[in-house]
Amino acid sequence: MRAPLKRYYLRGIIPMLLYTAMIIASHVWAAPVDLAWVKAAWALSPLLPIAWVFHYYFKYLAECDELERKIEMDAIAISAMSGALTGMALLFLSDHALLALNQRELIGLSVGAICLGYVVTRYIGIWRFRA
Amino acid sequence: MKSRVRQLREQFGWSQAELAERLDVSRQTVNAIETEKYDPSIKLAFKLARLFELPIETIFQED
């Protein structure tokens, strides 16, 4: 494993632990104050460590060599497209009353498709250009 | 694109890892260029040309 990737994984440990703790906390405990904006901030708080990981990801992209960056960019593009296609497919099926999904399920499946698309495409890229 | 990188690297007696270190890229990138799975950027092609002390067009040729 090259140093930039190793550094990215190591840097990501603390934010991911924090994310796990915050997601559990935001689901187990109610917001400390009964105000709409406090509730929204409480609900969105797990996004902060994710944004922190994304910050490290951008740093990693800057430290990559050109082939590594190409693999990452291909994975990002294809995962965004697979998320958009999944979301649109589910919306069209719902419009035609062929599928009954609530908003949570719809968004969850689209985000899942983005994550799965990224992981699969990235590993295909690594396999394709393996040394 | 046809690449003579493997042949030149072997002439210089370098391993893929050594060439990768000199170019500041991964071994995966050197291997992909040698096996013609990946065409390097102009910047990397110039780096290779400087390293092998040859013009770019003698290292890379169009198919």
N, CA and C atoms of all chains as a GROMACS GRO file, in nm:
protein
  582
    1MET      N    1   0.084  -0.119   0.000
    1MET     CA    2   0.000   0.000   0.000
    1MET      C    3   0.088   0.125   0.000
    2ARG      N    4   0.057   0.218  -0.092
    2ARG     CA    5   0.138   0.340  -0.100
    2ARG      C    6   0.111   0.432   0.018
    3ALA      N    7   0.212   0.515   0.048
    3ALA     CA    8   0.203   0.603   0.166
    3ALA      C    9   0.079   0.693   0.167
    4PRO      N   10   0.039   0.756   0.054
    4PRO     CA   11  -0.079   0.844   0.062
    4PRO      C   12  -0.207   0.771   0.104
    5LEU      N   13  -0.225   0.648   0.054
    5LEU     CA   14  -0.345   0.571   0.087
    5LEU      C   15  -0.342   0.528   0.234
    6LYS      N   16  -0.223   0.487   0.277
    6LYS     CA   17  -0.205   0.445   0.416
    6LYS      C   18  -0.237   0.563   0.510
    7ARG      N   19  -0.183   0.681   0.471
    7ARG     CA   20  -0.205   0.802   0.549
    7ARG      C   21  -0.355   0.836   0.556
    8TYR      N   22  -0.422   0.821   0.442
    8TYR     CA   23  -0.566   0.850   0.436
    8TYR      C   24  -0.644   0.756   0.529
    9TYR      N   25  -0.612   0.628   0.523
    9TYR     CA   26  -0.682   0.531   0.610
    9TYR      C   27  -0.656   0.561   0.758
   10LEU      N   28  -0.531   0.591   0.791
   10LEU     CA   29  -0.497   0.620   0.930
   10LEU      C   30  -0.565   0.747   0.979
   11ARG      N   31  -0.565   0.850   0.893
   11ARG     CA   32  -0.628   0.977   0.931
   11ARG      C   33  -0.779   0.959   0.948
   12GLY      N   34  -0.836   0.864   0.874
   12GLY     CA   35  -0.981   0.845   0.878
   12GLY      C   36  -1.031   0.771   1.001
   13ILE      N   37  -0.941   0.711   1.078
   13ILE     CA   38  -0.985   0.628   1.192
   13ILE      C   39  -1.061   0.712   1.296
   14ILE      N   40  -1.002   0.824   1.337
   14ILE     CA   41  -1.066   0.906   1.443
   14ILE      C   42  -1.203   0.960   1.397
   15PRO      N   43  -1.211   1.023   1.277
   15PRO     CA   44  -1.344   1.070   1.236
   15PRO      C   45  -1.447   0.958   1.225
   16MET      N   46  -1.405   0.839   1.180
   16MET     CA   47  -1.502   0.730   1.166
   16MET      C   48  -1.548   0.679   1.303
   17LEU      N   49  -1.457   0.677   1.401
   17LEU     CA   50  -1.497   0.639   1.537
   17LEU      C   51  -1.593   0.743   1.594
   18LEU      N   52  -1.559   0.870   1.567
   18LEU     CA   53  -1.645   0.979   1.612
   18LEU      C   54  -1.783   0.970   1.546
   19TYR      N   55  -1.784   0.938   1.418
   19TYR     CA   56  -1.910   0.924   1.343
   19TYR      C   57  -1.995   0.814   1.407
   20THR      N   58  -1.933   0.700   1.436
   20THR     CA   59  -2.006   0.589   1.496
   20THR      C   60  -2.067   0.632   1.630
   21ALA      N   61  -1.985   0.701   1.711
   21ALA     CA   62  -2.033   0.746   1.841
   21ALA      C   63  -2.148   0.845   1.824
   22MET      N   64  -2.134   0.938   1.729
   22MET     CA   65  -2.236   1.042   1.711
   22MET      C   66  -2.366   0.987   1.654
   23ILE      N   67  -2.353   0.888   1.566
   23ILE     CA   68  -2.476   0.830   1.507
   23ILE      C   69  -2.553   0.753   1.615
   24ILE      N   70  -2.478   0.686   1.701
   24ILE     CA   71  -2.545   0.613   1.811
   24ILE      C   72  -2.609   0.715   1.907
   25ALA      N   73  -2.530   0.818   1.942
   25ALA     CA   74  -2.580   0.919   2.036
   25ALA      C   75  -2.704   0.989   1.982
   26SER      N   76  -2.701   1.024   1.852
   26SER     CA   77  -2.814   1.100   1.797
   26SER      C   78  -2.940   1.014   1.785
   27HIS      N   79  -2.923   0.882   1.783
   27HIS     CA   80  -3.040   0.794   1.777
   27HIS      C   81  -3.089   0.751   1.916
   28VAL      N   82  -2.994   0.743   2.010
   28VAL     CA   83  -3.031   0.696   2.144
   28VAL      C   84  -3.089   0.810   2.229
   29TRP      N   85  -3.022   0.926   2.225
   29TRP     CA   86  -3.067   1.039   2.306
   29TRP      C   87  -3.140   1.143   2.220
   30ALA      N   88  -3.239   1.203   2.277
   30ALA     CA   89  -3.311   1.310   2.207
   30ALA      C   90  -3.226   1.437   2.214
   31ALA      N   91  -3.259   1.534   2.128
   31ALA     CA   92  -3.186   1.661   2.130
   31ALA      C   93  -3.199   1.724   2.269
   32PRO      N   94  -3.089   1.786   2.320
   32PRO     CA   95  -3.093   1.838   2.457
   32PRO      C   96  -3.197   1.949   2.479
   33VAL      N   97  -3.228   2.026   2.375
   33VAL     CA   98  -3.325   2.136   2.389
   33VAL      C   99  -3.437   2.114   2.286
   34ASP      N  100  -3.559   2.145   2.324
   34ASP     CA  101  -3.673   2.120   2.234
   34ASP      C  102  -3.697   2.237   2.138
   35LEU      N  103  -3.597   2.271   2.061
   35LEU     CA  104  -3.610   2.377   1.959
   35LEU      C  105  -3.582   2.313   1.823
   36ALA      N  106  -3.653   2.360   1.720
   36ALA     CA  107  -3.639   2.297   1.587
   36ALA      C  108  -3.495   2.299   1.538
   37TRP      N  109  -3.429   2.415   1.550
   37TRP     CA  110  -3.292   2.424   1.496
   37TRP      C  111  -3.193   2.338   1.577
   38VAL      N  112  -3.218   2.325   1.707
   38VAL     CA  113  -3.130   2.239   1.789
   38VAL      C  114  -3.151   2.093   1.750
   39LYS      N  115  -3.278   2.057   1.728
   39LYS     CA  116  -3.309   1.920   1.686
   39LYS      C  117  -3.243   1.889   1.550
   40ALA      N  118  -3.250   1.987   1.460
   40ALA     CA  119  -3.190   1.968   1.326
   40ALA      C  120  -3.037   1.954   1.339
   41ALA      N  121  -2.977   2.040   1.421
   41ALA     CA  122  -2.831   2.034   1.441
   41ALA      C  123  -2.792   1.901   1.503
   42TRP      N  124  -2.872   1.854   1.597
   42TRP     CA  125  -2.847   1.725   1.665
   42TRP      C  126  -2.856   1.611   1.563
   43ALA      N  127  -2.959   1.616   1.480
   43ALA     CA  128  -2.979   1.510   1.380
   43ALA      C  129  -2.867   1.509   1.275
   44LEU      N  130  -2.819   1.631   1.242
   44LEU     CA  131  -2.717   1.641   1.136
   44LEU      C  132  -2.574   1.629   1.189
   45SER      N  133  -2.558   1.625   1.320
   45SER     CA  134  -2.423   1.624   1.379
   45SER      C  135  -2.332   1.511   1.325
   46PRO      N  136  -2.386   1.390   1.293
   46PRO     CA  137  -2.294   1.287   1.239
   46PRO      C  138  -2.233   1.322   1.103
   47LEU      N  139  -2.287   1.428   1.039
   47LEU     CA  140  -2.228   1.468   0.910
   47LEU      C  141  -2.092   1.532   0.926
   48LEU      N  142  -2.068   1.591   1.042
   48LEU     CA  143  -1.940   1.661   1.063
   48LEU      C  144  -1.820   1.567   1.048
   49PRO      N  145  -1.818   1.452   1.120
   49PRO     CA  146  -1.704   1.363   1.098
   49PRO      C  147  -1.695   1.308   0.956
   50ILE      N  148  -1.810   1.294   0.888
   50ILE     CA  149  -1.805   1.248   0.748
   50ILE      C  150  -1.740   1.355   0.661
   51ALA      N  151  -1.776   1.482   0.687
   51ALA     CA  152  -1.712   1.593   0.613
   51ALA      C  153  -1.562   1.596   0.642
   52TRP      N  154  -1.524   1.560   0.764
   52TRP     CA  155  -1.383   1.554   0.804
   52TRP      C  156  -1.311   1.445   0.721
   53VAL      N  157  -1.376   1.330   0.706
   53VAL     CA  158  -1.319   1.222   0.623
   53VAL      C  159  -1.306   1.268   0.477
   54PHE      N  160  -1.408   1.338   0.427
   54PHE     CA  161  -1.404   1.388   0.289
   54PHE      C  162  -1.287   1.486   0.271
   55HIS      N  163  -1.260   1.565   0.373
   55HIS     CA  164  -1.147   1.659   0.369
   55HIS      C  165  -1.016   1.579   0.350
   56TYR      N  166  -1.003   1.470   0.426
   56TYR     CA  167  -0.883   1.385   0.412
   56TYR      C  168  -0.881   1.317   0.276
   57TYR      N  169  -1.000   1.285   0.225
   57TYR     CA  170  -1.006   1.221   0.093
   57TYR      C  171  -0.954   1.317  -0.015
   58PHE      N  172  -0.992   1.445  -0.005
   58PHE     CA  173  -0.941   1.543  -0.102
   58PHE      C  174  -0.789   1.557  -0.090
   59LYS      N  175  -0.739   1.551   0.034
   59LYS     CA  176  -0.593   1.557   0.054
   59LYS      C  177  -0.528   1.436  -0.013
   60TYR      N  178  -0.594   1.318   0.005
   60TYR     CA  179  -0.541   1.196  -0.055
   60TYR      C  180  -0.539   1.209  -0.208
   61LEU      N  181  -0.647   1.264  -0.265
   61LEU     CA  182  -0.652   1.282  -0.411
   61LEU      C  183  -0.538   1.370  -0.459
   62ALA      N  184  -0.504   1.471  -0.380
   62ALA     CA  185  -0.395   1.562  -0.418
   62ALA      C  186  -0.259   1.492  -0.410
   63GLU      N  187  -0.248   1.392  -0.322
   63GLU     CA  188  -0.119   1.322  -0.304
   63GLU      C  189  -0.103   1.201  -0.395
   64CYS      N  190  -0.214   1.159  -0.459
   64CYS     CA  191  -0.212   1.040  -0.548
   64CYS      C  192  -0.124   1.064  -0.670
   65ASP      N  193  -0.081   0.956  -0.733
   65ASP     CA  194  -0.020   0.976  -0.865
   65ASP      C  195  -0.135   0.973  -0.968
   66GLU      N  196  -0.100   0.996  -1.095
   66GLU     CA  197  -0.207   1.018  -1.194
   66GLU      C  198  -0.294   0.895  -1.219
   67LEU      N  199  -0.236   0.775  -1.214
   67LEU     CA  200  -0.318   0.655  -1.238
   67LEU      C  201  -0.412   0.631  -1.119
   68GLU      N  202  -0.358   0.649  -0.999
   68GLU     CA  203  -0.442   0.633  -0.879
   68GLU      C  204  -0.558   0.733  -0.883
   69ARG      N  205  -0.527   0.856  -0.927
   69ARG     CA  206  -0.631   0.960  -0.934
   69ARG      C  207  -0.735   0.923  -1.040
   70LYS      N  208  -0.688   0.867  -1.152
   70LYS     CA  209  -0.783   0.826  -1.257
   70LYS      C  210  -0.878   0.718  -1.203
   71ILE      N  211  -0.822   0.621  -1.129
   71ILE     CA  212  -0.905   0.514  -1.074
   71ILE      C  213  -1.010   0.574  -0.978
   72GLU      N  214  -0.965   0.668  -0.894
   72GLU     CA  215  -1.059   0.731  -0.800
   72GLU      C  216  -1.166   0.812  -0.873
   73MET      N  217  -1.124   0.890  -0.973
   73MET     CA  218  -1.221   0.975  -1.045
   73MET      C  219  -1.322   0.890  -1.122
   74ASP      N  220  -1.274   0.781  -1.183
   74ASP     CA  221  -1.366   0.690  -1.253
   74ASP      C  222  -1.468   0.634  -1.154
   75ALA      N  223  -1.418   0.594  -1.036
   75ALA     CA  224  -1.506   0.536  -0.935
   75ALA      C  225  -1.609   0.638  -0.887
   76ILE      N  226  -1.564   0.763  -0.868
   76ILE     CA  227  -1.658   0.868  -0.823
   76ILE      C  228  -1.764   0.894  -0.930
   77ALA      N  229  -1.719   0.904  -1.056
   77ALA     CA  230  -1.814   0.933  -1.165
   77ALA      C  231  -1.916   0.820  -1.179
   78ILE      N  232  -1.868   0.697  -1.181
   78ILE     CA  233  -1.960   0.585  -1.202
   78ILE      C  234  -2.052   0.568  -1.081
   79SER      N  235  -1.999   0.592  -0.961
   79SER     CA  236  -2.086   0.578  -0.843
   79SER      C  237  -2.194   0.687  -0.842
   80ALA      N  238  -2.158   0.809  -0.884
   80ALA     CA  239  -2.259   0.917  -0.891
   80ALA      C  240  -2.367   0.880  -0.993
   81MET      N  241  -2.323   0.827  -1.107
   81MET     CA  242  -2.420   0.788  -1.210
   81MET      C  243  -2.508   0.673  -1.163
   82SER      N  244  -2.448   0.574  -1.096
   82SER     CA  245  -2.530   0.461  -1.050
   82SER      C  246  -2.630   0.507  -0.943
   83GLY      N  247  -2.590   0.602  -0.858
   83GLY     CA  248  -2.682   0.657  -0.758
   83GLY      C  249  -2.796   0.732  -0.825
   84ALA      N  250  -2.763   0.813  -0.927
   84ALA     CA  251  -2.866   0.889  -0.998
   84ALA      C  252  -2.962   0.794  -1.070
   85LEU      N  253  -2.906   0.693  -1.136
   85LEU     CA  254  -2.991   0.598  -1.208
   85LEU      C  255  -3.082   0.520  -1.114
   86THR      N  256  -3.025   0.477  -1.000
   86THR     CA  257  -3.106   0.404  -0.902
   86THR      C  258  -3.219   0.492  -0.850
   87GLY      N  259  -3.185   0.616  -0.813
   87GLY     CA  260  -3.285   0.710  -0.761
   87GLY      C  261  -3.395   0.734  -0.863
   88MET      N  262  -3.356   0.759  -0.989
   88MET     CA  263  -3.456   0.786  -1.092
   88MET      C  264  -3.542   0.662  -1.120
   89ALA      N  265  -3.478   0.546  -1.122
   89ALA     CA  266  -3.552   0.422  -1.148
   89ALA      C  267  -3.657   0.401  -1.039
   90LEU      N  268  -3.619   0.425  -0.913
   90LEU     CA  269  -3.714   0.407  -0.803
   90LEU      C  270  -3.827   0.510  -0.810
   91LEU      N  271  -3.791   0.634  -0.847
   91LEU     CA  272  -3.894   0.738  -0.861
   91LEU      C  273  -3.994   0.704  -0.971
   92PHE      N  274  -3.943   0.658  -1.086
   92PHE     CA  275  -4.031   0.624  -1.198
   92PHE      C  276  -4.124   0.508  -1.161
   93LEU      N  277  -4.066   0.409  -1.092
   93LEU     CA  278  -4.147   0.294  -1.051
   93LEU      C  279  -4.254   0.338  -0.950
   94SER      N  280  -4.217   0.432  -0.862
   94SER     CA  281  -4.315   0.484  -0.765
   94SER      C  282  -4.425   0.563  -0.836
   95ASP      N  283  -4.383   0.646  -0.935
   95ASP     CA  284  -4.480   0.726  -1.012
   95ASP      C  285  -4.585   0.638  -1.079
   96HIS      N  286  -4.543   0.523  -1.125
   96HIS     CA  287  -4.635   0.432  -1.195
   96HIS      C  288  -4.699   0.330  -1.100
   97ALA      N  289  -4.688   0.359  -0.972
   97ALA     CA  290  -4.750   0.275  -0.868
   97ALA      C  291  -4.704   0.129  -0.875
   98LEU      N  292  -4.580   0.110  -0.917
   98LEU     CA  293  -4.527  -0.026  -0.922
   98LEU      C  294  -4.444  -0.057  -0.797
   99LEU      N  295  -4.417   0.047  -0.721
   99LEU     CA  296  -4.333   0.034  -0.603
   99LEU      C  297  -4.384   0.130  -0.496
  100ALA      N  298  -4.391   0.083  -0.375
  100ALA     CA  299  -4.436   0.173  -0.268
  100ALA      C  300  -4.322   0.192  -0.168
  101LEU      N  301  -4.243   0.296  -0.192
  101LEU     CA  302  -4.130   0.324  -0.102
  101LEU      C  303  -4.151   0.458  -0.034
  102ASN      N  304  -4.112   0.467   0.093
  102ASN     CA  305  -4.117   0.599   0.155
  102ASN      C  306  -3.987   0.673   0.123
  103GLN      N  307  -3.981   0.802   0.160
  103GLN     CA  308  -3.864   0.885   0.124
  103GLN      C  309  -3.734   0.828   0.181
  104ARG      N  310  -3.745   0.777   0.303
  104ARG     CA  311  -3.626   0.725   0.371
  104ARG      C  312  -3.566   0.607   0.292
  105GLU      N  313  -3.656   0.516   0.250
  105GLU     CA  314  -3.610   0.399   0.175
  105GLU      C  315  -3.551   0.441   0.040
  106LEU      N  316  -3.618   0.538  -0.023
  106LEU     CA  317  -3.573   0.584  -0.155
  106LEU      C  318  -3.432   0.646  -0.147
  107ILE      N  319  -3.416   0.734  -0.051
  107ILE     CA  320  -3.285   0.801  -0.036
  107ILE      C  321  -3.181   0.700   0.010
  108GLY      N  322  -3.221   0.613   0.101
  108GLY     CA  323  -3.128   0.511   0.151
  108GLY      C  324  -3.077   0.421   0.039
  109LEU      N  325  -3.167   0.380  -0.049
  109LEU     CA  326  -3.126   0.294  -0.162
  109LEU      C  327  -3.035   0.370  -0.259
  110SER      N  328  -3.064   0.499  -0.283
  110SER     CA  329  -2.980   0.577  -0.374
  110SER      C  330  -2.839   0.596  -0.315
  111VAL      N  331  -2.834   0.628  -0.187
  111VAL     CA  332  -2.702   0.645  -0.122
  111VAL      C  333  -2.628   0.511  -0.121
  112GLY      N  334  -2.702   0.404  -0.095
  112GLY     CA  335  -2.642   0.269  -0.097
  112GLY      C  336  -2.584   0.237  -0.234
  113ALA      N  337  -2.658   0.276  -0.340
  113ALA     CA  338  -2.610   0.251  -0.477
  113ALA      C  339  -2.483   0.331  -0.504
  114ILE      N  340  -2.476   0.454  -0.451
  114ILE     CA  341  -2.356   0.537  -0.470
  114ILE      C  342  -2.236   0.469  -0.402
  115CYS      N  343  -2.256   0.426  -0.277
  115CYS     CA  344  -2.146   0.364  -0.201
  115CYS      C  345  -2.102   0.233  -0.267
  116LEU      N  346  -2.200   0.150  -0.304
  116LEU     CA  347  -2.168   0.022  -0.367
  116LEU      C  348  -2.098   0.045  -0.503
  117GLY      N  349  -2.151   0.143  -0.578
  117GLY     CA  350  -2.092   0.176  -0.709
  117GLY      C  351  -1.946   0.218  -0.693
  118TYR      N  352  -1.918   0.298  -0.590
  118TYR     CA  353  -1.781   0.346  -0.567
  118TYR      C  354  -1.688   0.228  -0.534
  119VAL      N  355  -1.732   0.144  -0.439
  119VAL     CA  356  -1.646   0.032  -0.394
  119VAL      C  357  -1.618  -0.064  -0.511
  120VAL      N  358  -1.724  -0.101  -0.582
  120VAL     CA  359  -1.708  -0.198  -0.692
  120VAL      C  360  -1.619  -0.141  -0.802
  121THR      N  361  -1.648  -0.016  -0.844
  121THR     CA  362  -1.571   0.043  -0.955
  121THR      C  363  -1.426   0.066  -0.917
  122ARG      N  364  -1.403   0.106  -0.794
  122ARG     CA  365  -1.265   0.130  -0.749
  122ARG      C  366  -1.185  -0.001  -0.753
  123TYR      N  367  -1.247  -0.109  -0.704
  123TYR     CA  368  -1.174  -0.235  -0.703
  123TYR      C  369  -1.156  -0.293  -0.843
  124ILE      N  370  -1.254  -0.266  -0.932
  124ILE     CA  371  -1.235  -0.308  -1.071
  124ILE      C  372  -1.116  -0.231  -1.130
  125GLY      N  373  -1.108  -0.100  -1.101
  125GLY     CA  374  -0.996  -0.017  -1.150
  125GLY      C  375  -0.862  -0.069  -1.100
  126ILE      N  376  -0.856  -0.102  -0.971
  126ILE     CA  377  -0.731  -0.151  -0.914
  126ILE      C  378  -0.695  -0.286  -0.978
  127TRP      N  379  -0.796  -0.370  -0.996
  127TRP     CA  380  -0.772  -0.503  -1.057
  127TRP      C  381  -0.727  -0.488  -1.203
  128ARG      N  382  -0.791  -0.393  -1.274
  128ARG     CA  383  -0.759  -0.373  -1.416
  128ARG      C  384  -0.614  -0.327  -1.437
  129PHE      N  385  -0.567  -0.242  -1.347
  129PHE     CA  386  -0.431  -0.188  -1.362
  129PHE      C  387  -0.335  -0.253  -1.261
  130ARG      N  388  -0.368  -0.371  -1.213
  130ARG     CA  389  -0.284  -0.432  -1.109
  130ARG      C  390  -0.143  -0.456  -1.161
  131ALA      N  391  -0.047  -0.445  -1.069
  131ALA     CA  392   0.095  -0.464  -1.108
  131ALA      C  393   0.132  -0.611  -1.098
  132MET      N  394  -0.113   0.331  -2.722
  132MET     CA  395   0.018   0.388  -2.755
  132MET      C  396   0.127   0.285  -2.725
  133LYS      N  397   0.220   0.269  -2.819
  133LYS     CA  398   0.331   0.176  -2.797
  133LYS      C  399   0.433   0.240  -2.702
  134SER      N  400   0.482   0.160  -2.610
  134SER     CA  401   0.575   0.214  -2.511
  134SER      C  402   0.703   0.130  -2.507
  135ARG      N  403   0.816   0.202  -2.498
  135ARG     CA  404   0.945   0.131  -2.486
  135ARG      C  405   0.997   0.138  -2.342
  136VAL      N  406   0.910   0.173  -2.250
  136VAL     CA  407   0.954   0.197  -2.113
  136VAL      C  408   1.018   0.072  -2.051
  137ARG      N  409   0.955  -0.044  -2.072
  137ARG     CA  410   1.012  -0.166  -2.011
  137ARG      C  411   1.154  -0.192  -2.063
  138GLN      N  412   1.168  -0.184  -2.195
  138GLN     CA  413   1.298  -0.208  -2.259
  138GLN      C  414   1.404  -0.111  -2.204
  139LEU      N  415   1.368   0.017  -2.196
  139LEU     CA  416   1.463   0.119  -2.147
  139LEU      C  417   1.495   0.098  -1.999
  140ARG      N  418   1.392   0.066  -1.924
  140ARG     CA  419   1.414   0.042  -1.779
  140ARG      C  420   1.512  -0.073  -1.760
  141GLU      N  421   1.493  -0.179  -1.838
  141GLU     CA  422   1.582  -0.295  -1.825
  141GLU      C  423   1.725  -0.261  -1.869
  142GLN      N  424   1.735  -0.175  -1.973
  142GLN     CA  425   1.869  -0.129  -2.017
  142GLN      C  426   1.941  -0.055  -1.904
  143PHE      N  427   1.866   0.024  -1.831
  143PHE     CA  428   1.924   0.101  -1.720
  143PHE      C  429   1.943   0.015  -1.595
  144GLY      N  430   1.891  -0.107  -1.600
  144GLY     CA  431   1.908  -0.200  -1.488
  144GLY      C  432   1.825  -0.167  -1.366
  145TRP      N  433   1.710  -0.103  -1.388
  145TRP     CA  434   1.624  -0.064  -1.277
  145TRP      C  435   1.507  -0.162  -1.265
  146SER      N  436   1.461  -0.178  -1.143
  146SER     CA  437   1.338  -0.255  -1.122
  146SER      C  438   1.219  -0.158  -1.140
  147GLN      N  439   1.100  -0.215  -1.149
  147GLN     CA  440   0.981  -0.128  -1.161
  147GLN      C  441   0.970  -0.037  -1.039
  148ALA      N  442   1.003  -0.094  -0.922
  148ALA     CA  443   0.993  -0.015  -0.798
  148ALA      C  444   1.092   0.102  -0.800
  149GLU      N  445   1.215   0.076  -0.851
  149GLU     CA  446   1.316   0.183  -0.857
  149GLU      C  447   1.272   0.295  -0.952
  150LEU      N  448   1.219   0.253  -1.068
  150LEU     CA  449   1.174   0.354  -1.164
  150LEU      C  450   1.056   0.433  -1.106
  151ALA      N  451   0.967   0.362  -1.038
  151ALA     CA  452   0.852   0.428  -0.976
  151ALA      C  453   0.899   0.533  -0.874
  152GLU      N  454   1.000   0.497  -0.797
  152GLU     CA  455   1.052   0.590  -0.697
  152GLU      C  456   1.114   0.714  -0.764
  153ARG      N  457   1.189   0.689  -0.872
  153ARG     CA  458   1.250   0.802  -0.944
  153ARG      C  459   1.145   0.895  -1.004
  154LEU      N  460   1.032   0.836  -1.045
  154LEU     CA  461   0.926   0.916  -1.108
  154LEU      C  462   0.825   0.970  -1.006
  155ASP      N  463   0.838   0.924  -0.882
  155ASP     CA  464   0.743   0.960  -0.776
  155ASP      C  465   0.600   0.917  -0.811
  156VAL      N  466   0.589   0.793  -0.860
  156VAL     CA  467   0.457   0.733  -0.886
  156VAL      C  468   0.456   0.594  -0.824
  157SER      N  469   0.341   0.526  -0.833
  157SER     CA  470   0.334   0.390  -0.778
  157SER      C  471   0.391   0.290  -0.879
  158ARG      N  472   0.426   0.171  -0.828
  158ARG     CA  473   0.474   0.064  -0.917
  158ARG      C  474   0.362   0.022  -1.012
  159GLN      N  475   0.240   0.032  -0.962
  159GLN     CA  476   0.122  -0.001  -1.042
  159GLN      C  477   0.118   0.088  -1.169
  160THR      N  478   0.154   0.215  -1.153
  160THR     CA  479   0.153   0.308  -1.266
  160THR      C  480   0.262   0.271  -1.367
  161VAL      N  481   0.382   0.240  -1.317
  161VAL     CA  482   0.492   0.200  -1.406
  161VAL      C  483   0.451   0.074  -1.483
  162ASN      N  484   0.395  -0.022  -1.411
  162ASN     CA  485   0.354  -0.147  -1.476
  162ASN      C  486   0.246  -0.121  -1.582
  163ALA      N  487   0.149  -0.035  -1.550
  163ALA     CA  488   0.040  -0.006  -1.644
  163ALA      C  489   0.093   0.064  -1.770
  164ILE      N  490   0.197   0.149  -1.754
  164ILE     CA  491   0.256   0.215  -1.870
  164ILE      C  492   0.332   0.112  -1.954
  165GLU      N  493   0.408   0.027  -1.886
  165GLU     CA  494   0.488  -0.074  -1.958
  165GLU      C  495   0.399  -0.173  -2.034
  166THR      N  496   0.289  -0.210  -1.975
  166THR     CA  497   0.200  -0.308  -2.040
  166THR      C  498   0.099  -0.241  -2.133
  167GLU      N  499   0.116  -0.109  -2.151
  167GLU     CA  500   0.034  -0.028  -2.242
  167GLU      C  501  -0.114  -0.029  -2.206
  168LYS      N  502  -0.140  -0.043  -2.075
  168LYS     CA  503  -0.279  -0.035  -2.029
  168LYS      C  504  -0.315   0.110  -1.998
  169TYR      N  505  -0.212   0.192  -1.982
  169TYR     CA  506  -0.236   0.331  -1.943
  169TYR      C  507  -0.136   0.422  -2.016
  170ASP      N  508  -0.189   0.529  -2.076
  170ASP     CA  509  -0.103   0.628  -2.142
  170ASP      C  510  -0.072   0.738  -2.041
  171PRO      N  511   0.056   0.765  -2.017
  171PRO     CA  512   0.090   0.867  -1.916
  171PRO      C  513   0.054   1.008  -1.963
  172SER      N  514   0.044   1.099  -1.867
  172SER     CA  515   0.020   1.240  -1.901
  172SER      C  516   0.147   1.296  -1.966
  173ILE      N  517   0.135   1.412  -2.025
  173ILE     CA  518   0.251   1.479  -2.087
  173ILE      C  519   0.361   1.501  -1.982
  174LYS      N  520   0.316   1.542  -1.862
  174LYS     CA  521   0.413   1.572  -1.755
  174LYS      C  522   0.495   1.447  -1.720
  175LEU      N  523   0.427   1.334  -1.707
  175LEU     CA  524   0.498   1.210  -1.673
  175LEU      C  525   0.583   1.162  -1.792
  176ALA      N  526   0.532   1.182  -1.912
  176ALA     CA  527   0.609   1.144  -2.031
  176ALA      C  528   0.740   1.225  -2.038
  177PHE      N  529   0.732   1.354  -2.006
  177PHE     CA  530   0.853   1.438  -2.003
  177PHE      C  531   0.951   1.391  -1.895
  178LYS      N  532   0.895   1.352  -1.781
  178LYS     CA  533   0.980   1.301  -1.672
  178LYS      C  534   1.055   1.178  -1.718
  179LEU      N  535   0.984   1.088  -1.788
  179LEU     CA  536   1.046   0.965  -1.840
  179LEU      C  537   1.154   1.000  -1.942
  180ALA      N  538   1.122   1.096  -2.030
  180ALA     CA  539   1.217   1.136  -2.134
  180ALA      C  540   1.346   1.192  -2.072
  181ARG      N  541   1.330   1.274  -1.969
  181ARG     CA  542   1.446   1.332  -1.899
  181ARG      C  543   1.529   1.222  -1.832
  182LEU      N  544   1.458   1.127  -1.772
  182LEU     CA  545   1.524   1.019  -1.700
  182LEU      C  546   1.604   0.929  -1.795
  183PHE      N  547   1.544   0.897  -1.909
  183PHE     CA  548   1.611   0.810  -2.006
  183PHE      C  549   1.697   0.888  -2.105
  184GLU      N  550   1.694   1.023  -2.094
  184GLU     CA  551   1.771   1.113  -2.182
  184GLU      C  552   1.742   1.085  -2.328
  185LEU      N  553   1.614   1.074  -2.356
  185LEU     CA  554   1.569   1.048  -2.494
  185LEU      C  555   1.449   1.138  -2.525
  186PRO      N  556   1.426   1.168  -2.654
  186PRO     CA  557   1.304   1.243  -2.687
  186PRO      C  558   1.179   1.157  -2.661
  187ILE      N  559   1.071   1.222  -2.628
  187ILE     CA  560   0.947   1.150  -2.596
  187ILE      C  561   0.906   1.055  -2.708
  188GLU      N  562   0.920   1.105  -2.833
  188GLU     CA  563   0.868   1.024  -2.946
  188GLU      C  564   0.947   0.895  -2.969
  189THR      N  565   1.065   0.884  -2.908
  189THR     CA  566   1.136   0.756  -2.920
  189THR      C  567   1.095   0.660  -2.807
  190ILE      N  568   1.032   0.714  -2.705
  190ILE     CA  569   0.984   0.628  -2.596
  190ILE      C  570   0.841   0.582  -2.623
  191PHE      N  571   0.760   0.675  -2.673
  191PHE     CA  572   0.619   0.642  -2.701
  191PHE      C  573   0.590   0.664  -2.849
  192GLN      N  574   0.520   0.568  -2.906
  192GLN     CA  575   0.478   0.584  -3.045
  192GLN      C  576   0.330   0.550  -3.059
  193GLU      N  577   0.266   0.623  -3.151
  193GLU     CA  578   0.124   0.596  -3.174
  193GLU      C  579   0.107   0.459  -3.237
  194ASP      N  580  -0.004   0.392  -3.204
  194ASP     CA  581  -0.034   0.259  -3.263
  194ASP      C  582  -0.053   0.268  -3.413
   0.00000   0.00000   0.00000
